[in-house]
Amino acid sequence: MAKDTKFLDAFARQIKLSIHTIAPAKVVRFSETKQTADIQLLFMTVYADGTKEPYGMIEDVPVLYQRFKLNQGQSFTATINGVTQTVQVEQDLVYTPFLRAGDIVVVGFAERALDNLTNRPFDPEFHRTHSVQDAIILGVLQ
């Protein structure tokens, strides 16, 4: 019985290791114009025999950004480089990411392939699930 349990435990572990959810990664390059980054996952691939190796670089990973809406006409005071100014909001504020090579980021992996992403429901067409090819940078850890 013990051998059966060992086999099933190892089998379950391999399945779990093949499902990518969230992982830390290091930024190798960042394109501010495209808002994408080339990254290196910090977790290593672990094979059934226990050997490990680093993942290859993942290129052109989109970076999540935030858009905030303040009430039009709302004012706030900000101090920048020692100068205090009152600013009145006239439009939505969009905070775009800025990453540096060496930043440690948290990366999520889409449930299904993102190749055909549009603003409407779509058929992913590909059978990938939780793949490193469908990474999205969610934020900076360090």
N, C-alpha and C positions, 0 to 999 in steps of 0.2 A: 504493500500500500504506500509506503513512504516514497518509492520511486515514482509512482503515479502522481502523487502530490507534488513532488519536485518538478516533474515534467509540466504539469498544469501551471504551477507557480511561474516557471521560466517562460512558458508560452504567454501567460497573461502579462508578464513584465515586458516582453517584446512588443506585444500589441500596444501597451501603454506608452512605450518609448517611441512608437511610430506616429502617435497622435500629438501634434504640436498645438499648444494652446498659447502660452505667453512665455517669453524668454528674455534674458538680458543679452544685449549686443553692444559692440563697440562701433562707433561711426568711423569709417575709413575716409569717406569723402561726402561732402554735402553740396548739392546744387541749389542755391538760393532761388534761381530763376524757375527751376522746375519743381521746387519743393519736394525733392527726392534725395535719398542718401544711399550710398553703398555701405553695407554693414557686414560685420563678422560676428556671428553668434558666439557667445561665450560658453554655452553648454557644448559638450562634445557629443558626437554620435557614439552610441554604445551598441556593439554587436552582440549576438547571441552567445558567442564564445567569451565575452567579457572584454574584448579589445576595444579600444577607443581611438577616435581620430577627430580632428576639428572639421567643422562644416566648411564648405567653400564660401567665398564671398557672395553675398546676395546683393544684386545691383538694382538700382532705381526703385527703392522701396519708398512708397509715398509716406509723407509725414502728416499726421493729424494736426489740424489747427483749430483755433477757436474764433468765433464771431460773437460779439456782445452788442446788445442794443441798449443804449441809455436813452432816457426820455429826451426828445429834442428840446433844446433850449436849456437843458440842465447844465449847470456850471460846476466845475471843480477846480481846486487849486493844486498846482504841482510845482515842485522845486526841482529844477534840472540844472546841474553844474552850478549850484549856489544861487540861481536866479529863480525867484518865485513868481509864477504867472497864474492868472485865472483863465481857464479855458472854457469856452462854451461849446457844447456838443451840437453839431449840425447834422451828423450822419452816423450810421453804425460804425463801431470800432472793430476792425479785424486785426487780430493778433496773429501774425505769421511767424512760424518757427524760424529759429536760427540755430543751427547746430555747428559744432566744431569737430574736426577730426580728433578722435580720442574720447569724445563724450560717451558715457555709458547710457544707453537708452533701453526702454522696455518695449518689446515688440510683440504684437498680437498676430495670430494667424487666422485668416478667414476660414469659416466653416467649409466653404466651397470655393472653387476657382474664381478669381476676380478678373480674368482676361476680358470679359465682355461687359464690364461694369458700365451701366448707364444710369439715368435718373428714373428709369422705369423697371418693373420686374423683368428679369431676364433668365434665360437658360444658360447656366455656366458652360455648357457644351462639353467641358472636360470633366473627368471623373475624379480629379484631385480633391481630397478633403484634408483640412488641417495641415496643409503643406507649407514648407518654408518658402516656396515660390509665391505664396499669397500673404506675405508679411506686410504689416502696417506699423509704422513707428507711432506709439501712443504717447510717449513723453520721455523726458530726460530723468534719469535716476541720479547721475553724478556728473 
